[in-house]
Amino acid sequence: MSRPRLRPANDLQRDAAALQAAVADLVRVYQYRDRDRICCHDVSVTQCNALETLAEHGRMRLGELSQRLFLDKSTTSRVVRTLIRKGYVRQQPDPDDGRAIALTPTAAGRALCARITSELVEQQKALLADLDPGIRAGVIDVIQRLARAADARFRSGVSTGACSMESGAPAAGATSTRRETP
């Protein structure tokens, strides 16, 4: 019985560097695509992400939304205030704890989220149209697996690692101070 051959460390290093470059390119393209497509609907990409999270997962508190978005509470609070002002999100006392506030998307918020998603899906169809169905399924599977693995590692703290203070980046476990325009 033969044992599976382990890839040499330099192959793993090369593959990791290639994955980093590919993901960086993909994120850069999608970041600008999302900004250009979503912002024409009177919401920022972050507001759209918050609205999409609420539409997908239903009622939740600000702290849970912050965690799902990987944003600090103050940034999430500004994003939510803007969505409330625009009529896309409503806040009300949490039925499980009257002292807490629950956030839910309004009908207008759900409709906006559905409209944006529909437009983005149409763009994806154009990208996938020339690929064999087996390749499409494989691409989707790999991206889903990578997303789940990255999410799990980030949430567990494994991927946050200590950053050099010389670079100006926060140390591991530090609260994000990233600012987003609400």
C-alpha positions in Angstrom: 0.0 0.0 0.0 1.5 3.3 -1.0 1.4 6.4 1.2 0.2 9.7 -0.3 3.2 11.7 -1.4 3.6 14.9 0.6 4.4 18.0 -1.5 7.7 19.5 -0.7 7.6 22.7 1.4 8.9 24.8 -1.5 5.8 23.7 -3.6 3.5 24.7 -0.7 5.3 28.1 -0.5 5.0 28.6 -4.2 1.3 27.6 -4.2 0.6 29.8 -1.2 2.2 32.8 -3.0 0.3 32.0 -6.2 -3.0 31.8 -4.2 -2.2 35.1 -2.5 -1.7 36.8 -5.8 -4.8 35.2 -7.4 -7.0 36.1 -4.4 -5.6 39.7 -4.3 -6.4 40.1 -8.0 -9.9 38.7 -7.6 -10.7 40.8 -4.5 -9.4 43.9 -6.2 -11.6 43.3 -9.2 -14.6 42.5 -7.2 -14.1 45.3 -4.7 -14.2 47.8 -7.5 -17.0 46.0 -9.3 -19.0 45.9 -6.1 -18.4 49.6 -5.4 -19.4 50.6 -8.9 -22.5 48.4 -9.1 -23.7 48.7 -5.5 -23.1 52.4 -4.9 -25.5 53.3 -7.7 -28.2 52.0 -5.4 -27.6 54.7 -2.8 -25.7 52.4 -0.4 -22.0 51.7 0.2 -20.5 48.3 -0.2 -20.4 48.0 3.6 -24.0 49.0 4.0 -24.9 46.5 1.3 -22.9 43.8 3.2 -24.8 44.7 6.4 -28.1 44.6 4.7 -27.3 41.3 3.0 -26.3 39.8 6.3 -29.5 40.9 8.0 -31.6 39.7 5.0 -29.9 36.3 5.0 -29.8 35.7 8.8 -32.8 37.6 10.0 -33.0 39.5 13.3 -29.8 40.1 15.1 -28.2 42.5 17.6 -25.5 45.0 16.7 -22.7 43.0 18.3 -23.5 39.9 16.3 -23.7 41.9 13.1 -20.3 43.5 13.9 -18.8 40.0 14.3 -20.3 38.8 11.0 -19.0 41.8 9.2 -15.5 41.8 10.9 -16.1 45.5 11.9 -15.9 47.1 15.3 -19.2 48.1 16.9 -18.8 51.8 16.4 -18.3 51.4 12.6 -21.2 48.9 12.4 -23.4 51.4 14.4 -22.7 54.2 11.9 -23.5 51.8 9.0 -26.7 50.7 10.6 -27.8 54.3 11.5 -27.5 55.2 7.8 -29.5 52.1 6.8 -32.2 53.0 9.3 -32.3 56.6 8.1 -32.6 55.4 4.5 -35.5 53.1 5.5 -33.7 49.8 4.8 -33.3 48.6 8.4 -35.5 48.9 11.5 -34.5 48.6 15.1 -36.8 47.5 17.8 -36.6 46.0 21.3 -35.2 42.4 21.1 -38.0 40.1 22.0 -35.5 37.8 23.9 -34.1 40.7 26.0 -36.1 43.9 26.3 -33.0 45.8 27.2 -31.3 45.0 23.9 -32.1 46.3 20.4 -32.7 43.9 17.5 -32.0 44.9 13.9 -34.1 43.6 11.0 -34.3 44.5 7.3 -37.4 46.4 6.2 -39.4 45.3 3.1 -37.6 48.1 1.2 -34.3 46.7 2.5 -35.0 43.2 1.4 -36.2 44.4 -2.0 -33.0 46.5 -2.5 -30.8 43.5 -1.4 -32.7 41.2 -3.9 -32.3 43.8 -6.7 -28.5 44.2 -6.1 -28.0 40.4 -5.8 -29.9 39.8 -9.0 -27.7 42.3 -10.9 -24.5 40.7 -9.5 -25.7 37.2 -10.4 -26.3 38.3 -14.0 -22.7 39.4 -14.1 -21.5 36.1 -12.7 -23.5 34.3 -15.4 -21.6 36.1 -18.0 -18.3 35.1 -16.4 -19.3 31.4 -16.1 -21.0 31.1 -19.5 -18.0 29.8 -21.4 -16.9 27.3 -18.8 -17.8 23.6 -18.8 -20.4 22.8 -16.1 -18.0 20.5 -14.3 -15.4 23.3 -14.2 -18.0 25.7 -12.9 -19.0 23.4 -10.1 -15.3 22.9 -9.2 -14.6 26.6 -9.2 -17.6 27.2 -6.9 -16.7 24.4 -4.6 -13.1 25.5 -4.2 -14.0 29.2 -3.6 -16.6 28.1 -1.0 -14.1 25.8 0.7 -11.4 28.6 0.8 -14.0 31.1 2.1 -15.1 28.7 4.9 -11.5 27.9 5.8 -10.4 31.5 5.9 -13.4 32.5 7.9 -12.9 29.8 10.5 -9.2 30.7 10.8 -9.8 34.4 11.1 -12.6 34.0 13.6 -10.4 31.6 15.7 -7.6 34.1 15.7 -5.1 31.8 13.9 -4.8 34.0 10.9 -4.6 37.3 12.7 -1.0 36.7 13.9 1.0 39.4 15.5 1.8 42.3 13.2 4.9 44.3 13.5 4.3 47.5 15.3 6.9 49.1 13.0 4.5 48.6 10.1 1.8 50.5 12.0 -0.5 47.5 12.0 -2.2 46.5 15.3 -1.0 43.5 17.2 -3.0 40.3 17.4 -6.2 40.6 19.3 -6.3 44.4 18.9 -9.6 46.0 18.0 -9.9 47.2 14.4 -10.0 50.9 13.9 -10.7 50.6 10.2 -13.1 53.4 9.2 -15.8 53.0 6.6 -18.0 55.7 5.3 -21.5 54.9 6.4 
